[in-house]
Amino acid sequence: MRIAQPKPFFFEHGKRAVLLLHGFTGTSADVRMLGRFLEKHNYTSLAPHYRGHGVPPEELIKTNPDQWWEDVLAAYNQLKDAGYKEIAVAGLSLGGVFSLKLAAEYPLKGIVTMCAPMTMKTTDLLYQGVLKYARDYKKFAGQSDEQIEQEVADLKTKSMPGLNDMRPLVEGVRKEVNQIYTPLLVVQATQDEVIDPNSAQIIYDEAESTDKELQWYEESGHVITLGPEKEQLHEKVLQFLESLDWQE
């Protein structure tokens, strides 16, 4: 059975806007529940898809971090163009890296990073994530196991040149963290199996924000937004957003 793929979303509900950013090989589905929760509490949220995400993996391997950053900026400007003057951002994994980059370069009301890396694995390990994405995507598309394995085997013979730009991206953003003065909530899952959890401490320590907090979640893995402590996470994000000095 073919299952519909996730789509970007724009939940308009209130003057306070939050840009929600998914991770590498993720989609808006990773932050949809958070978006719906915030909507109930009178927050507007916009979650874009980066190029190559939420589409066949054969398209993903043709994209790169520069294009994804362009998509983040396009979403930020979409909120601006829609009349939202004050914008906060919350990002998961790579989305957290982009959240920090956005805060270093553009005015934001607040930042939430969730399991955001400050060090980067090898491209070989990153490509394993691409292959997992490929299997999941093709399974949701209703393909047979035989067809999936055949197409994933074909993907194994290819490469994703854009992965070579991931390390410079993360290292570049890490150098920008000390230029961030925006209120900051750093969220990290203790059982994160994808990134080095010490990244959270690096972000917290190096940001110049006077209003900052580091929150650990003991029972959660990397995709914390879908994990067993997601309700606690939702409440914490809301508490942080409510503490900001919104002008409306």
WOKANOR-V143927 format. One record per residue. N is the residue number from 1. SS is DSSP state (H for helix, E for strand, - for the rest). OMEGA is omega in degrees with one decimal (none if undefined). BURIAL is # if it has 16 or more other ideal C-beta (glycine too) atoms within 10 Angstrom, else .. Layout:
# WOKANOR-V143927
N_SS_OMEGA_BURIAL ; N_SS_OMEGA_BURIAL
This chain:
# WOKANOR-V143927
1_-_178.3_. ; 2_-_178.5_. ; 3_-_-178.2_. ; 4_-_178.0_. ; 5_-_179.0_. ; 6_-_177.6_# ; 7_-_171.1_. ; 8_-_178.4_# ; 9_E_177.5_# ; 10_E_-179.7_# ; 11_E_-178.1_# ; 12_-_-177.3_. ; 13_-_179.9_. ; 14_-_-174.8_# ; 15_-_179.8_. ; 16_E_-174.1_# ; 17_E_177.5_# ; 18_E_174.5_# ; 19_E_-178.2_# ; 20_E_-173.3_# ; 21_E_-180.0_# ; 22_-_-177.7_# ; 23_-_177.4_# ; 24_-_-173.4_# ; 25_-_176.3_# ; 26_-_176.1_# ; 27_-_176.9_# ; 28_-_179.1_# ; 29_H_-178.6_# ; 30_H_-178.6_# ; 31_H_-176.6_# ; 32_H_-179.5_# ; 33_H_175.8_. ; 34_H_178.0_# ; 35_H_178.7_# ; 36_H_177.9_. ; 37_H_-179.2_# ; 38_H_177.7_# ; 39_H_179.7_# ; 40_H_-179.1_. ; 41_-_170.4_. ; 42_-_173.2_. ; 43_E_171.5_# ; 44_E_175.8_# ; 45_E_178.4_# ; 46_E_178.2_# ; 47_E_177.8_# ; 48_-_165.4_# ; 49_-_171.4_# ; 50_-_177.6_# ; 51_-_179.9_# ; 52_-_-178.7_# ; 53_-_-176.6_# ; 54_-_179.2_# ; 55_-_-177.9_. ; 56_-_-177.5_. ; 57_H_176.4_# ; 58_H_175.1_. ; 59_H_179.8_. ; 60_H_-174.1_# ; 61_-_177.7_# ; 62_-_-174.8_. ; 63_-_-176.3_# ; 64_-_-176.7_# ; 65_H_178.0_# ; 66_H_178.3_. ; 67_H_179.9_. ; 68_H_177.8_# ; 69_H_174.9_# ; 70_H_179.9_. ; 71_H_175.0_# ; 72_H_179.6_# ; 73_H_178.5_# ; 74_H_179.2_. ; 75_H_176.6_# ; 76_H_179.9_# ; 77_H_175.2_. ; 78_H_177.1_# ; 79_H_178.0_# ; 80_H_-177.9_. ; 81_H_178.8_. ; 82_-_175.1_. ; 83_-_-179.8_. ; 84_-_-175.4_# ; 85_-_-177.8_. ; 86_-_-172.8_# ; 87_E_168.8_# ; 88_E_-179.9_# ; 89_E_175.4_# ; 90_E_-175.4_# ; 91_E_178.5_# ; 92_E_174.8_# ; 93_-_176.9_# ; 94_H_175.8_# ; 95_H_175.3_# ; 96_H_175.1_# ; 97_H_178.0_# ; 98_H_178.1_# ; 99_H_178.1_# ; 100_H_179.1_# ; 101_H_178.8_# ; 102_H_-178.9_# ; 103_H_-179.7_# ; 104_H_-170.9_# ; 105_H_-176.4_. ; 106_-_178.7_. ; 107_-_177.4_. ; 108_-_177.7_# ; 109_-_-179.5_# ; 110_E_-178.2_# ; 111_E_168.5_# ; 112_E_171.3_# ; 113_E_-179.1_# ; 114_E_178.5_# ; 115_-_-177.8_# ; 116_-_-178.3_# ; 117_-_169.6_# ; 118_-_169.5_# ; 119_-_-174.0_. ; 120_-_177.6_# ; 121_-_179.6_# ; 122_-_179.6_. ; 123_H_178.4_# ; 124_H_179.2_. ; 125_H_177.3_. ; 126_H_-179.1_# ; 127_H_173.4_# ; 128_H_175.9_. ; 129_H_176.8_# ; 130_H_-179.3_# ; 131_H_175.8_. ; 132_H_176.7_. ; 133_H_-179.2_# ; 134_H_179.7_# ; 135_H_-178.3_# ; 136_H_-178.2_. ; 137_H_-176.2_# ; 138_H_176.3_# ; 139_H_178.3_. ; 140_H_179.9_. ; 141_-_175.3_. ; 142_-_179.8_. ; 143_-_179.2_# ; 144_-_179.0_. ; 145_H_-179.4_. ; 146_H_-179.9_. ; 147_H_179.6_. ; 148_H_-177.1_# ; 149_H_178.5_. ; 150_H_-177.7_. ; 151_H_176.2_# ; 152_H_176.4_# ; 153_H_177.2_. ; 154_H_178.7_. ; 155_H_-179.5_# ; 156_H_179.4_. ; 157_-_-177.7_. ; 158_-_178.6_. ; 159_-_176.8_. ; 160_-_-175.6_# ; 161_H_-178.2_. ; 162_H_179.7_# ; 163_H_178.9_# ; 164_H_-178.9_. ; 165_H_-177.5_# ; 166_H_-179.0_# ; 167_H_177.0_# ; 168_H_177.6_. ; 169_H_-176.5_# ; 170_H_179.4_# ; 171_H_178.4_. ; 172_H_178.9_. ; 173_H_178.4_# ; 174_H_178.9_# ; 175_H_-178.9_. ; 176_H_-174.2_. ; 177_H_-179.1_# ; 178_H_174.8_. ; 179_H_-176.2_. ; 180_-_178.7_# ; 181_-_-178.1_. ; 182_-_173.7_# ; 183_-_-167.2_# ; 184_E_169.9_# ; 185_E_178.7_# ; 186_E_-179.0_# ; 187_E_179.5_# ; 188_E_174.9_# ; 189_E_-179.7_# ; 190_-_-176.0_. ; 191_-_179.6_. ; 192_-_-176.4_# ; 193_-_-173.9_. ; 194_-_-178.8_# ; 195_-_175.0_# ; 196_-_-178.2_. ; 197_-_177.7_# ; 198_H_176.3_. ; 199_H_-178.9_# ; 200_H_179.2_# ; 201_H_178.1_. ; 202_H_-179.9_# ; 203_H_-177.6_# ; 204_H_-176.1_# ; 205_H_-170.9_. ; 206_H_176.6_# ; 207_-_-179.5_# ; 208_-_-178.8_. ; 209_-_174.6_# ; 210_-_176.6_. ; 211_-_-179.9_. ; 212_E_-177.7_# ; 213_E_175.8_# ; 214_E_-176.7_. ; 215_E_178.6_# ; 216_E_176.6_. ; 217_E_-168.0_# ; 218_-_-172.2_. ; 219_-_-169.5_. ; 220_-_172.2_# ; 221_-_-169.2_# ; 222_-_-179.6_# ; 223_-_-171.4_# ; 224_H_-178.8_# ; 225_H_178.7_# ; 226_H_-173.3_# ; 227_-_-174.4_# ; 228_-_-179.7_. ; 229_-_-175.5_# ; 230_H_179.6_# ; 231_H_176.9_. ; 232_H_177.5_. ; 233_H_179.0_# ; 234_H_-178.1_# ; 235_H_-179.7_. ; 236_H_178.1_# ; 237_H_178.6_# ; 238_H_178.7_# ; 239_H_178.6_. ; 240_H_-178.8_# ; 241_H_179.8_# ; 242_H_-178.3_. ; 243_H_-176.1_. ; 244_-_-176.0_# ; 245_-_177.6_. ; 246_-_-173.6_. ; 247_-_-175.2_. ; 248_-_none_.
